[in-house]
Amino acid sequence: MVFLSNAINFVAYFQKSMHYPSAKSANMVTNFMGTSFLLTIFGGFISDSFFTRFTTFIIFCMVELLLNTRQFQPAIGRRPSRAQAAILYTGLYAMATGVGGIKASLPAHGADQLDRNNQRSISAFFNWYFFSLCTGGLVAATVMVWVEENEGWKWSFKISVVALTLALCIFASGFPIYRYKPPSGSPVARIFKVEHSFSNACAIIDSFMQYMDRALIDDTISTSEVEETKTFLGLLPIFASTIMMNCCLAQLQTFSVQQGLLMNKTISHNFTIPTQSLSVFPLTIMLASIPLYERFVRLFGHKFSSNTKIFQPLCRIGLGLALASGSMAVAAAVEAKRREAAQNNVSSSVFWLGWQYLLLGVSDMLTLGGMLEFFYVEAPDRMRSICTALSWCSTSMGYFISSALVGISNAVSGRFGREWLGGNDLNHARLDLFYALLCVLNFINFLNYVYWAKRY
């Protein structure tokens, strides 16, 4: 909740208090969110290498908490000086580091409290962990938005500080009963040590994994270090195959809002859906889908478990990736219908966006929940935090790559006439073709995922 509410508050804070233009403010927030997810790798590295996951969470939570209490603003009507801007960016990305440490350590620490051999309990934990994230997002998109609009960003920051302090106290209260996994040194150093050793081998071996076994020739490298490296490298193709799905999430969070601005949001004569509340739809769908999925697993899991791997994380991720491609096909059809209606001076209902929200919401629940479970369960014992962080790193890379896709599609389409997403008017753009492109790319990505999942 605090992370998303801060992202919402920063837009107003950068514009009204720091006097940045709206476009720059939006880019600063987007970069902050993407960097926060990317820095989970750093948080996971710290958690696995130097501290317990409990200690890592406490440290990074305090970093975020302290930086939430530090706001300043330049003189009225003036943009920040270079010194003030440097302080702002330092604090902003220090806060992103705190967020990264929290997201890397908390899910792995929670799963450590369970019996690793009980896959059902671990799966349920990550499902309800994802549910709590969606609940916090829903509070941020409703209550915190209302506070920011009616009371100002300062009150919203104060509420965030109180909420984060309360969460820290609740978490710390479990200190006497938690299970703790001691740190085991740098996993990155061990991986590079193994890679350096087998890269010096001259023989050409058909199997890459057999090739890595050449590292055992070095007496300073243990079998466990080689197996750890092989396991981690085996996870990377699965990780890479999930990035494109997160590109869809990034685009729908931006372009769907712009679509909503041009659609009919009236429910009755007395009520119109606020544009800012459109983000509530996918969050509500994800919240509803998690208990339904859990209920489905409890009812039918025992019937399938002996004959199929339908409830295994890899299958769950694959289903989520397939739905992502389907959601883009639906989004393209809805945008084509909306654009055609707009050309006839007819405003389509905003509820048409519900179909793409439905598919992508379920897709996100299946994919992210499956990734958290898969990377935790399959990770080497000494790399659980950094491997779990791959789930958030995928989200980050999806945000950054989505921006590149927009630029590339505009550059290519501009050579053949008009840019698909040029200008500020979607009625004269070709967002439907861009969604269709994402559909094709996600389908190809799904086939790529199936290839690697079968080989795993």
N, C-alpha and C positions, 0 to 999 in steps of 0.2 A: 504494500500500500504506500509506504513512504517513498519508495523508488519512483513509482508512477505519479504520485502526487507532486513530487519534486519536479519531475519532467514537465508536468502541466504548469506548475508555478513558475518554472524558469522562463517560460515564454513571456509571461507578464512581467517578471522581475527584470529580464534583459531589456524589454521594451520601455517600461515605465520608470524603472529606477536607474538602469545603466544607460538608457537612451540609445540603444542599438536599433537599427532598422528592423522591420518585421521579418524580412527575408533572412537577414543574418542571424536573428534570434532563433528562427526555426532551424536553420542549419546547425547552430551551436547546440541546440537540444538534441537533434538527430545524432550528431557526432558524440555527444555525451552518452546517449543510450547505447549506441553501437560500441563505444569504447568500454563502457561498463561491462557489457557481456563479454567482450574480448579479453578483458583483464581477469576473467574468472580462471583463465589458464595460469596466470601469475598467482592468484589466490590458491589454486589447487597445488601449485608447485611449493608454495610456502607451507601449506598444510601437510603435504606428504613428506617434506624434507626436514623441517626445523621444529614445528610445533604440533601438538595434538590438534584435531579438528575443533575441539571445544575452545582451546586457547586462540586458535586462528579466528574463530567466529567472534570471540570477545574483543580481540584487538581491532579487527576491521569494523566491527559494529561501533566501537568507540570512536574510530576515525570518522565514520559517517556521521555519528551523533554530534561530535564536536564541530564539524564543518557545517552542520545544519544550523548551528547557533551563530555562525559568523556571516552576517550580511552587511554590506555597506553600499553607499551610493554617492556618486559625484554630485557636483553642484547642479541645481535645476537647469535643464536645458542644455547641459554640456555632456558630451560623451566622455568616457573614462580616459584618463591619461595613459601613457604607456605603462607606467608603474602600476596604476590601478588595474589595467587590463591584465598585466602579468600576474598580479595577486589573484584576480578573478579566475584566470585559467588554471593557475596552480591549485587553487582551492577546488575548482570544479573537477579537475581530473584526479585530485587526491580523493575526492568524494567518490568518483568512479572506481578508484582502486578499492575503497571500502566496500562498495556494492559488489565488486568482483570477488573479494574475499569472502563475503557473506554467502553469495550464491554458490561458491565452490565448496565451502566447508559444511554448510548446514544440511543439504540432502544426504551427503555421505555420512555425516555424523549420525543423522537420524536412522539411516539404514544399518549402521553399525550396531545399533541397539537390538536388532532382530537376529533370529537364527538364519544364517546364510543358506542353510540347506532347505529352508522353508520358502520356496520361491513364491508361493501364493501370498504370504505375508509381506514379502518385499515388494511384490507387484502392487498390493493394496496400499502399502505405505506411499509409494511414489504417485499413485493415483490421487490419494487424499492430500499429498503434498502439493500436487498440481492444483487441486481444488482450492487449497488455501491461497495459492498465488492468484487464482482467478477471483476469489472473494475479495482479496486486497485490491485487485484491479478494479473490481466493481465499485468498491467504496471510494476509490480515488476518482473514478469517472463520474460519480454521482455526488456524494457528500462533499468531497474535497473541491470539486468544480464549483459547487454552490457556494462554499465558503470563500473561495478565491474571487468569485464574481460579486458576492454581496458584502464580504467583510474585508477583502484585500488579501494580497499574497502574504503579508506578515502574519496574519492569523493562521493561514494555512501552514506556514513554516512552523509556527508554535505547536500546532496540533501534531505535525509530523515528529517534532522533537519529543513530545509527550508519549506518542505511540511507540517510537523507537526505544525510548527509555523503559517503558513498560515491558516491551518485548525482551529487552536485554535482561531485565530483572527476572522475568519468568523463566527465561532460558537458563540463567545462572543458578536459579534455585534448584535445578536438578543435578548440580555438581556432585553430591554424594552418591548418587545412584547410577550415573552414566557409566557405560563401558568406554574405555579409551584405547585407541590404537596409537602406540608410540611412533614418532617419526623415524624414518629409516635412511636418512641422507638423500642426496639429490638424485632423483630418477633420471634427470636429463644427463647428468654426468655418467651414469651407468650405461645409458643408451649410446651415447657418443663413444664411450670406451669400447663397447662391443662392435659398433659400426666401424670404428677405426681399425680394430683388429681384423675383422673379416674383409675389409676393403683392401687390405694388404695381400690377401690371398690371390694367387695367380691362376688357379685352376678354374675352368668354366664348368659349372654344374647346372643341370637343367632346372632344378628347383631352387628358387630364391631362399626358401627357408632352410634347405639343406646347405646352401651356400653360407648362410649365417652360422651354421654349426662349425664352420671352419675357425670361428673365433675361439673355440675351445682348445685350439692348439696353443694359445697363450695361457700359460699357467696361472696368470693373475686374474683370469676371468672364470667365474663359476658357471655351472650349468643353469642355476636359477637366474643369473643375470642374462644369459642368452635367451632363455625361455620368456623372461619378462619383456625383453626387447621384441621378440617375435610376436608375443601377444599384443603389445601396444601397436606395432606396425600393422598387425592384422585388423585392428579396429579402425584405422584411418580411412580405408575405402568406404566403410559404412558411414563414417562421419561425413566424408566428402559428398556422399550421395544424398544427404539430407539438406544441403545448403540451398538448393534450388527451391525447395518447398518454402523455406523462410523468405525467399524473394517474393513469393505470393503474399505472405502475411504483410510484408513491408508495403507492397503496392496497394493492397486493399485498405490498409490503414490511412493511406494518403488519398488515393484517387476515389475511394468510396465516399469519403467525406465531401469531396468536390462534386461527385455525382449527386449526393444528397442535397446539396445547395440548390440544384437545378430541378429537383423533383418535388412532388406534392407531399408535404409532411403533415397535412391536416387530418386529424382523426375525427373530430367533430367541429361544430361551429365555434366551440369555446376552447378547443385545445389543439395546439400544433406542436409537433415533436421538435425540440431544440436540436440544432445541427450538432452541437457538442455531445449530445446524448446518443448519437448513432453508434459510438463505440460500445455502448451498453449491450447492443444486440449480440455481437459475437461472444462477449464475456458471459452473457446469460446462457447462450447455447452451450458453451463449454462447461459451465457450472451444472447445467441439467444433464449433459451427456456423461459426466463422470459417475454419478450414482446409478444411471441406467446401465452403463458398462459394467460396473461392479455387480449389479443385480443380475445381469445376463451371465456373467462368469460364474456366479454362485449357483444359478439355476441349471446351467448347461455344461459347466466346466468339467464335471466328473464324467459326463457322457462322451466328451471328445478327447479327454486327456490321454487315454490309452491308445487312440488310433491316429491322432493328428497333432500337429504343433500349432494349431490355430491360435492358441492364446500365448504362444511364445513371443518374446519381444521383437524378434526379427520379422515375424509375420505381422505383428501389430504395426510396426513401422512401415512395412510395405503397403498395408492397407491404407494407412494415412497418406503415403505418397501418391497412391492411386487416386484417392479422393481429392488431393490437391490439384491434380491435373483436371479432374472432373469439375472442380469448383471454378477453374479458369475458363472452361468451356461454357459453363452456365453464366459466368460474369460477362463473357464476350457476347452471348446471346441477349442478356439483359441490357447491356449497353447499346447494342444495335437497335433494340426495341425502343429504348429511351431516346436515342438520337433521332430515330425516324419520327417518333411522336413529337419531339421538340421542333422538327422541321415543319410539322403540320400545326404548330402552335398549341400543342396539347402537352400537359404536364403529367408524366407518369407518376404512379404512387411510389413512395419511397420504400414500401414494403416489398417491391420487387427485388430489392437488394438482399432481402432475407434469405433467398435461396443460396446465394453465394456465401453469405455469412454462415448458414447452416452447414454446408459442406466443408468449408474451411475451418469452422469451429471444431467439428468432429475430427477433421484431419489433424488439427493441431493437438487435440487431446490424445489421439492415438500415437502420433509421431513423437511429440516431446515426452509424453509419459513413457513410451516404449524406449526412447533413447536413454532417459535417465536410468531406467531399470537395466537395460542392456549394457551400457557402459560401466555401471557399478558392478553388476554380477560378473561380467567377463573380464574386468580389469585385474591386473596383477595385484596381489595383496598390498604391495607397497606403493601403488599408484592409483588408489581408488578416487581420491579427490581430483587429481588432474584429469583422469579419464572421464569422471562425471562432468567435469567442466567442459568437455567437448560438446555437450548438448547446448550449453549457452554460447559457446564459441561459434557453433553452427548458426545460431540466431544472429549473432553479430555480423558474420560474414554475409549472411543473407541480406541484411540491411545495406551493407556497403556495396555488394554486387548489384542489388536492385537499382541503386543510383547509377551505376555504370551502364546497366541495361537500358535505362531511359535515354542516356546520352548516346549510346551506340545506335539504338533504334531511330532516334531523331536524325543522327548523322547519315545513316544509310537511306532512310525514307526521304530525307531532304534532297538527296541526289536524284531521286526519281519523281520529284514534284514537291509535295508539301510534307513537312514534318508531321509525324503521327501525333506527337504531343506538344507541338509548338503553340505558343500563345497561351492565353489565360481562359479561353472559352472552349469548354469541352464539346459544345454543340458543333464546332467547326474542326474538332480534332478527330483522331481515329483511335480512341481508347479501345474500341472493340477489337481492332486488329492487334493492338499490343497485348490484350488479354489472350487472344488466340495464339500469339507467339509464345506467351508463357505456358499455355496449355500444351503446345507441341514440345517445348523444352522440358516441361515436367514429365511428359510421357516418355521422352527419350531418357530422362534421368531415372524414371521408374524402371525401365528396362535395364539400365546400368546397375541399379540397386539390386535387382533380382539376380543378375550375374554374380555380383560380389557376395550376396547373401547365401547363394547356393554353394559358393566356394568356401565360405567361412567354416 
